[in-house]
Amino acid sequence: MARELRCHRSHMGLFRSKPLLLGAVAALLLFNGCAALGLSLLSSGAGILTGQSVAYTMDGFAYRTFTAPIAQVESATRSALEHMGIRIDATASIDQGKALRAQSFDREIEIELEMVSAKATRVRTVAKQGVFFKDRATATEILNQTERILSLG
């Protein structure tokens, strides 16, 4: 009988520490989010170290600044789109540069080339797939192909 009482008391200890257990679970969930944030920051830092220099906005735009005049970057961007099999539908002048609108099978692509200086051009691109979805991989590949063509010429 004494043994049963001890066993019963040890289970009671679990019930007394329930707030402590809930606090520990909540802390793990909170720290898990911090770990994910830390890993995200670490992976973006690793991308910078490996030469990957494409940045993203919260709404799915990819952008990069090239050290080249706007005419040279525009030519490289057009070549990149052609190489990728993406058709340019329209071109327009904007305040400090040009805007291109292109189309693939199921994506609408918008590219803005903005003159930062006579020797630097910022390119911002987004690939929209439907109303709500953005294709960051395609937007990034356009910038990567533009960079590759610029490095060849």
C-alpha positions as CSV (number, residue, x, y, z in Angstrom):
1,M,0.0,0.0,0.0
2,A,2.8,2.4,0.7
3,R,4.2,1.7,-2.7
4,E,0.9,2.7,-4.4
5,L,0.9,5.9,-2.4
6,R,4.4,6.8,-3.7
7,C,3.4,6.1,-7.2
8,H,0.3,8.2,-6.8
9,R,2.3,11.1,-5.4
10,S,4.7,11.0,-8.3
11,H,1.8,11.3,-10.8
12,M,0.5,14.2,-8.7
13,G,3.9,15.9,-9.3
14,L,3.2,15.9,-13.0
15,F,-0.1,17.6,-12.6
16,R,1.5,20.3,-10.4
17,S,4.1,21.0,-13.0
18,K,1.5,21.4,-15.8
19,P,2.0,25.2,-16.0
20,L,5.8,24.6,-16.2
21,L,5.3,22.0,-19.0
22,L,3.0,24.4,-20.9
23,G,5.6,27.2,-20.5
24,A,8.4,24.9,-21.8
25,V,6.3,23.9,-24.9
26,A,5.5,27.6,-25.5
27,A,9.1,28.5,-25.2
28,L,10.1,25.8,-27.7
29,L,7.6,27.0,-30.2
30,L,8.9,30.6,-29.8
31,F,12.5,29.5,-30.0
32,N,11.6,27.4,-33.0
33,G,10.5,30.5,-34.8
34,C,13.7,32.3,-33.8
35,A,15.7,29.3,-35.1
36,A,13.9,29.5,-38.4
37,L,14.6,33.2,-38.6
38,G,18.2,32.6,-37.7
39,L,18.5,29.9,-40.3
40,S,16.9,32.2,-42.9
41,L,19.4,34.9,-42.1
42,L,22.2,32.4,-42.1
43,S,21.2,31.1,-45.5
44,S,20.9,34.5,-47.0
45,G,24.3,35.3,-45.6
46,A,25.7,32.1,-47.2
47,G,24.1,33.2,-50.5
48,I,26.1,36.5,-50.4
49,L,29.3,34.6,-49.6
50,T,28.8,32.3,-52.6
51,G,28.2,35.1,-55.0
52,Q,24.5,34.9,-55.2
53,S,23.5,38.5,-55.1
54,V,19.8,38.6,-55.9
55,A,17.6,40.3,-53.4
56,Y,13.8,40.0,-52.9
57,T,11.0,42.2,-51.7
58,M,8.2,40.9,-49.6
59,D,5.8,41.0,-52.6
60,G,7.9,38.6,-54.7
61,F,10.0,41.0,-56.8
62,A,13.6,40.0,-57.4
63,Y,16.2,42.7,-58.0
64,R,19.9,43.2,-58.5
65,T,22.1,46.1,-59.5
66,F,24.6,45.6,-62.3
67,T,27.7,47.6,-62.9
68,A,27.0,48.3,-66.5
69,P,25.2,51.1,-68.5
70,I,21.4,50.7,-68.9
71,A,21.7,50.1,-72.7
72,Q,24.1,47.2,-72.1
73,V,21.9,45.7,-69.4
74,E,18.8,46.0,-71.5
75,S,20.5,44.2,-74.4
76,A,21.6,41.4,-72.0
77,T,18.1,41.2,-70.5
78,R,16.6,40.9,-73.9
79,S,19.1,38.1,-74.9
80,A,18.4,36.3,-71.6
81,L,14.6,36.3,-72.3
82,E,15.2,35.1,-75.8
83,H,17.5,32.4,-74.5
84,M,14.8,31.3,-72.0
85,G,12.1,31.3,-74.7
86,I,10.2,34.2,-73.2
87,R,8.5,36.6,-75.6
88,I,8.7,40.3,-75.0
89,D,5.2,41.9,-75.5
90,A,5.8,45.5,-74.8
91,T,8.5,48.1,-73.9
92,A,7.9,51.5,-72.2
93,S,10.0,54.3,-71.0
94,I,9.8,55.0,-67.3
95,D,11.3,57.9,-65.2
96,Q,14.9,56.7,-65.0
97,G,14.9,53.8,-67.4
98,K,12.8,51.2,-69.2
99,A,10.1,48.7,-68.5
100,L,9.6,45.4,-70.3
101,R,6.5,43.2,-70.2
102,A,7.0,39.6,-71.4
103,Q,5.0,36.4,-71.6
104,S,5.6,32.7,-71.3
105,F,3.1,29.9,-71.4
106,D,1.4,30.7,-68.0
107,R,3.5,33.6,-66.6
108,E,3.4,37.3,-67.0
109,I,6.8,38.8,-66.5
110,E,7.5,42.5,-65.7
111,I,11.1,43.9,-65.8
112,E,12.1,47.4,-64.8
113,L,15.6,48.7,-65.7
114,E,16.5,51.8,-63.7
115,M,19.6,53.9,-64.3
116,V,21.4,54.3,-61.0
117,S,24.3,56.1,-62.6
118,A,25.9,56.2,-66.0
119,K,27.7,52.9,-65.2
120,A,25.1,51.2,-62.9
121,T,21.7,49.8,-63.6
122,R,19.2,48.3,-61.2
123,V,16.9,45.5,-62.5
124,R,13.7,44.5,-60.8
125,T,11.7,41.6,-62.1
126,V,8.6,39.6,-61.2
127,A,7.1,36.6,-62.7
128,K,3.4,36.4,-62.0
129,Q,1.7,33.0,-62.3
130,G,-2.0,33.7,-62.0
131,V,-3.5,36.3,-59.8
132,F,-1.9,35.4,-56.5
133,F,1.3,33.5,-57.1
134,K,4.8,34.8,-57.9
135,D,7.5,32.6,-59.4
136,R,10.7,33.7,-57.6
137,A,12.8,31.0,-59.4
138,T,12.0,32.4,-62.9
139,A,12.5,36.0,-61.8
140,T,15.9,35.0,-60.3
141,E,16.9,33.0,-63.4
142,I,16.2,36.0,-65.6
143,L,18.6,38.0,-63.5
144,N,21.2,35.2,-63.4
145,Q,21.0,34.8,-67.2
146,T,21.4,38.6,-67.6
147,E,24.5,38.5,-65.4
148,R,25.9,35.6,-67.4
149,I,25.5,37.4,-70.7
150,L,27.0,40.6,-69.3
151,S,30.0,38.7,-68.1
152,L,30.5,37.2,-71.6
153,G,30.4,40.5,-73.3
